[in-house]
Amino acid sequence: MSNEKKGSALKTFGVGIIGCGLIGQKRASSLGVNGHLLACADIDISKAQRIADSHKAKVFNDWRDLLALADIDIVVIATLHDSLAEITLEALKAGKHVLVEKPAARHPEELYPIMDKIKGTKLKVHVGFNHRYHRALRKAKELVNSEALGELMFIRARYGHGARIGYDKEWRSDPLKSGGGELIDQGPHLIDLSRWFLGNFVEVNGYAHTYYWDMPVDDNGFMLLKTPNNQVAFLHASCTEWKNLFSMEIYGKKGKIDISGLGGSYGTEKITFYKMLPEMGPPETTSWEYPMGDDSWAEEFREFCDDISLNRECSAGVVDAFEALSVVQKIYKESGYDYFSKST
C-alpha cells in the first residue's frame, strides 16, 4: 500500500493484525494517520470480526491467509508467546515489516532465524516494549539524556499485579505456551527499560520461584544485573503484588528520578526529579503528572512507521528482545526451571 502524500513525508501503511485480543485491539485503535487496517486474523474469528467491523477490514482465522495479502506492509503480531517467533519469521519471508509484542519468543534461540532473515535487508522488526513510550518514561529519558542526573549509578524497579481467580489455569501458567511465568511476562519490560538507561548487562544474577499460585511456572522473579561500569539494576517482577504497582527509580550522581504508575489500575503516571544541591540536604524537587489518556501505543506505532520510511534501525528491536530473554533464561536455569529449553 504505502501511499505517500504529495508535499509530505507522511506515508500510510497497510496493516494486518494477527491476534485480536486486548493488545490487538489496542494496536488497532492506535494506528493513527500512518496505518490503515486491512485485515485481522485470530483462531477465534469473532475476536477478529470485532476489530474488523469498525475498520472495514478482512477477517481470517488462519494467519497465513493474512500474510498472502499483497497490500499489507506491516504485520502486528499479538498472539500467545509460543507462536510469536514463528509468525514473525513467516511474515518476513512474505516481505512484511513486523511489530511483534514482547517478549517476541519463549527463549532467545527462537530469535536466531529472525535475526538472520533481516540481516542485509530493509525489513524492520519492532518489538513491543511499549513502556518506553509512556509519557513518564519519555520524560525520564529526556532528563537522563540532558545529563540532569549526571553519571548514572543504579536503578531500582518493581512491577507487579495480583493476578485473578483462575490465573493458574490460564495460558500464562502453561510453560509450553508462555515459556515461563512472571519473569518472562512483566520481567522483560523491567529489563528492557533498565538497558535503555544503563546499557548492556554483563553480569546476571537472580532467582525465580513459585510462592503462591498453584502452577508450574514462577510467580516472582528477582534480578540483580550489572553493566561493565558496575552500574546495577535491582529488579522485581511479581504476580503476588495484590495491588498493581509500577515503580522505577533512577539514581545519578547529581540527583534521582522516581517514576510511578502506568495509568489505569496502576495509578496515574507520575515522575519526580530530585536535584541534588551543592550543599546537599533536601533536594530541589520537580514533578510531572500525566492523568490524560495513554498515547504510548500511538507514539510507538508512529515511531515504527518512521523507522520504515527512513530505513533506520528500530530503537526497540530483535536484539533488545534477545538480550532481555537471555537474562530471563539465565535466571530460569539458575533457579532450576527447565521450561526455557530449546526443546519446548
C-alpha positions in Angstrom: 0.0 0.0 0.0 2.5 2.7 1.2 0.7 5.7 -0.2 2.8 8.9 0.1 1.0 12.3 0.3 2.3 15.0 -2.0 4.4 17.6 -0.3 4.6 15.5 2.9 6.8 12.7 4.3 3.7 11.1 5.7 3.1 7.5 4.5 0.1 5.3 5.1 0.9 1.7 5.5 -1.4 -1.2 5.0 -1.6 -3.1 8.3 -2.7 -6.6 9.3 -3.2 -7.7 12.9 -2.7 -11.3 14.0 -4.0 -12.0 17.4 -7.1 -9.9 18.2 -7.3 -10.0 22.0 -6.9 -7.0 24.3 -3.5 -6.0 22.9 -4.6 -6.5 19.3 -7.5 -4.2 20.0 -5.2 -1.5 21.5 -2.9 -1.7 18.4 -5.9 -1.4 16.0 -7.1 1.7 17.8 -3.7 3.3 17.8 -2.7 3.2 14.1 -3.3 7.0 13.6 -2.7 8.6 10.3 0.2 6.2 9.5 -1.7 2.9 9.4 -4.8 1.6 7.5 -6.1 -1.7 8.9 -6.7 -4.1 6.0 -7.1 -7.5 7.7 -7.4 -9.2 11.1 -6.7 -12.9 12.0 -7.5 -14.9 15.1 -8.2 -18.5 15.8 -11.3 -17.1 17.5 -12.8 -15.4 14.4 -15.3 -13.5 16.5 -12.4 -11.5 18.1 -11.1 -10.7 14.6 -14.5 -9.7 13.5 -15.0 -7.2 16.3 -11.9 -5.3 15.3 -12.5 -5.6 11.6 -16.1 -4.3 11.7 -15.1 -0.7 12.6 -12.3 -0.7 10.0 -14.0 -2.5 7.1 -11.1 -4.9 7.2 -10.9 -8.5 6.0 -11.2 -11.4 8.5 -9.3 -14.7 8.7 -9.0 -17.5 11.2 -5.7 -18.5 9.6 -2.8 -16.0 9.9 -1.2 -17.5 6.7 -4.1 -16.2 4.6 -3.5 -12.7 6.0 0.2 -12.8 5.1 -0.7 -13.6 1.5 -2.3 -10.2 1.0 -0.1 -8.0 -1.2 -1.4 -4.7 0.2 -0.2 -5.4 3.7 3.1 -3.7 4.6 3.1 -4.1 8.3 2.0 -7.1 10.4 1.3 -6.7 14.0 1.6 -9.9 16.0 -0.1 -10.1 19.3 -0.6 -13.9 19.8 0.5 -16.2 22.6 4.2 -16.5 23.2 4.6 -19.9 21.6 3.7 -18.5 18.1 5.3 -15.1 18.2 8.7 -16.1 16.6 7.2 -18.5 14.1 4.7 -15.9 12.7 7.3 -13.2 12.7 9.7 -15.3 10.6 6.9 -16.2 8.1 5.8 -12.6 7.9 9.4 -11.6 7.0 9.5 -14.3 4.4 6.4 -12.8 2.9 8.2 -9.4 2.7 6.3 -7.7 5.5 7.6 -5.4 8.3 6.7 -6.7 11.7 5.7 -5.2 15.1 5.7 -8.2 17.4 4.7 -8.0 21.0 7.2 -8.7 23.7 8.8 -11.0 24.6 9.0 -11.8 20.9 9.7 -15.5 21.7 9.8 -18.0 24.5 13.6 -18.2 24.7 16.5 -16.4 22.9 17.3 -19.2 20.5 13.9 -18.8 18.8 15.1 -15.3 17.6 18.2 -16.5 15.7 16.3 -17.3 12.4 14.6 -13.8 12.6 17.9 -12.0 13.1 19.4 -14.0 10.2 16.4 -13.2 8.0 16.6 -9.4 8.4 20.3 -9.2 8.0 21.2 -7.1 5.0 17.6 -6.3 4.1 15.4 -3.2 4.7 12.8 -5.3 6.5 12.1 -4.0 10.0 11.1 -5.8 13.2 10.0 -3.7 16.1 9.4 -5.5 19.5 6.6 -4.1 21.5 8.5 -2.8 24.6 5.7 -0.4 24.9 6.6 1.0 28.3 9.4 3.1 26.7 6.7 5.2 25.1 4.7 6.1 28.2 4.9 9.9 28.9 6.7 9.5 32.2 9.3 7.2 30.8 9.8 9.5 27.8 10.3 12.4 30.2 12.8 10.3 32.2 14.8 9.6 29.1 14.8 13.3 28.2 16.2 14.1 31.7 18.9 11.4 31.5 20.0 12.4 28.0 20.3 16.0 29.2 22.7 14.8 31.9 20.5 16.3 34.6 21.2 13.3 36.8 24.9 13.2 35.9 26.6 9.8 35.7 24.1 7.1 36.4 24.8 4.7 39.3 21.9 2.3 39.6 18.2 1.5 39.0 15.7 0.1 41.5 12.4 -1.0 40.0 9.3 -3.1 40.8 6.5 -4.2 38.6 3.6 -6.4 39.7 0.0 -7.3 39.8 -2.2 -9.5 41.9 -3.5 -11.8 39.1 -7.1 -13.0 39.5 -9.1 -16.1 40.3 -8.2 -18.9 37.9 -4.9 -17.2 36.8 -3.1 -20.5 37.5 -5.3 -22.2 34.8 -4.7 -19.6 32.1 -2.3 -19.8 29.2 0.4 -17.9 31.1 0.7 -20.8 33.5 1.4 -23.3 30.7 5.2 -23.2 30.1 4.8 -24.7 26.6 2.7 -21.6 25.6 4.3 -18.9 27.7 7.9 -20.0 28.1 7.8 -19.2 31.8 5.9 -17.3 34.4 6.1 -13.8 35.8 9.7 -13.3 34.9 9.0 -13.7 31.2 5.7 -11.8 31.4 6.4 -8.5 33.1 10.1 -9.0 33.7 11.2 -8.1 30.1 9.7 -4.6 30.5 11.9 -4.0 33.5 15.0 -5.5 31.9 14.4 -3.5 28.7 13.9 -0.2 30.4 17.0 -0.8 32.5 19.1 -1.5 29.4 17.6 1.6 27.8 19.0 3.7 30.5 22.1 1.9 31.6 23.2 -0.1 28.6 24.1 -3.8 28.3 24.4 -6.1 31.3 27.4 -8.4 31.5 26.6 -10.0 34.9 23.3 -11.5 35.6 22.1 -12.9 38.9 18.7 -13.6 40.2 16.1 -16.1 41.4 12.6 -17.1 40.2 10.2 -19.0 42.4 6.5 -20.0 42.7 5.4 -18.8 46.1 1.6 -18.7 45.9 0.0 -19.7 42.7 -0.6 -23.5 42.0 1.2 -23.6 38.6 4.4 -25.0 37.1 5.7 -21.5 36.3 7.2 -18.8 38.5 5.1 -16.1 40.2 8.0 -13.9 41.3 11.3 -13.1 39.7 14.2 -11.2 41.3 17.1 -9.8 39.3 20.5 -8.2 40.0 22.1 -7.1 36.8 25.4 -5.3 36.3 27.0 -3.3 33.4 30.7 -3.3 32.6 30.9 0.0 34.5 29.4 -1.6 37.6 26.0 0.1 37.2 23.4 -2.1 38.8 19.7 -2.7 38.1 17.9 -4.3 41.1 14.5 -5.5 39.7 11.5 -7.4 41.0 8.6 -8.7 38.9 5.6 -10.2 40.8 2.1 -11.5 40.3 1.6 -11.7 44.1 1.7 -7.9 44.4 -2.1 -7.8 45.2 -2.2 -4.1 44.4 -1.0 -3.3 40.9 2.3 -1.5 41.0 4.9 0.1 38.7 7.8 1.8 40.3 11.2 2.8 38.9 13.9 4.9 40.5 16.9 6.0 38.5 19.9 7.3 40.6 22.6 9.5 39.3 25.5 11.4 40.9 23.5 14.7 40.6 20.1 13.5 41.6 17.4 10.9 41.1 14.2 10.2 39.2 11.2 8.5 40.7 8.6 7.1 38.3 5.3 5.6 39.4 2.1 4.4 37.8 1.2 3.5 34.2 -2.4 4.7 34.2 -5.5 2.7 34.9 -5.2 0.3 37.8 -1.5 1.1 38.2 -2.3 4.7 39.1 -1.7 8.0 37.4 1.7 8.2 35.7 4.0 10.5 37.7 7.7 11.4 37.5 9.6 13.4 40.1 13.1 14.7 39.7 15.1 15.2 42.8 18.0 17.5 42.0 20.9 17.4 44.4 22.0 20.9 45.6 25.7 21.9 46.1 25.2 22.0 49.9 23.2 18.6 49.6 20.4 18.4 52.2 16.8 18.4 50.9 16.9 18.3 47.1 15.2 20.7 44.6 12.1 18.8 43.6 10.1 19.0 40.3 7.2 16.7 39.5 5.1 16.0 36.4 1.8 14.1 36.3 0.1 12.6 33.3 -3.6 11.9 34.1 -4.6 12.1 30.4 -5.2 9.2 28.1 -2.3 6.9 27.3 -0.7 7.8 24.0 2.1 5.2 24.2 0.6 2.8 21.7 0.1 5.5 19.1 3.6 7.0 19.7 5.2 3.6 19.4 3.5 2.8 16.1 4.3 6.3 14.7 8.0 5.8 15.5 8.0 2.4 13.8 6.5 3.9 10.7 9.2 6.5 10.7 11.8 3.7 11.1 10.5 2.1 7.9 10.2 5.3 6.0 13.7 6.5 6.9 15.2 3.0 6.7 16.7 3.4 10.2 17.3 0.8 12.9 14.4 0.2 15.3 15.1 1.6 18.7 13.4 -1.5 20.3 14.3 -4.3 18.1 15.1 -8.0 18.0 18.5 -7.6 19.7 16.7 -5.9 22.6 14.4 -8.9 22.9 17.3 -11.3 22.6 19.1 -9.5 25.5 16.0 -9.5 27.7 15.3 -13.1 27.1 18.9 -14.1 27.7 18.6 -12.5 31.2 15.4 -14.4 31.8 16.8 -17.7 30.5 19.9 -17.5 32.7 17.8 -16.8 35.8 15.5 -19.7 35.0 18.4 -22.0 34.6 19.9 -20.9 37.9 16.5 -21.3 39.6 16.0 -24.9 38.5 13.3 -24.4 35.9 13.7 -26.2 32.6 10.8 -24.9 30.5 13.1 -22.4 28.8 14.9 -25.1 26.9 15.1 -25.2 23.1 13.0 -28.4 23.1 9.9 -26.5 24.2 
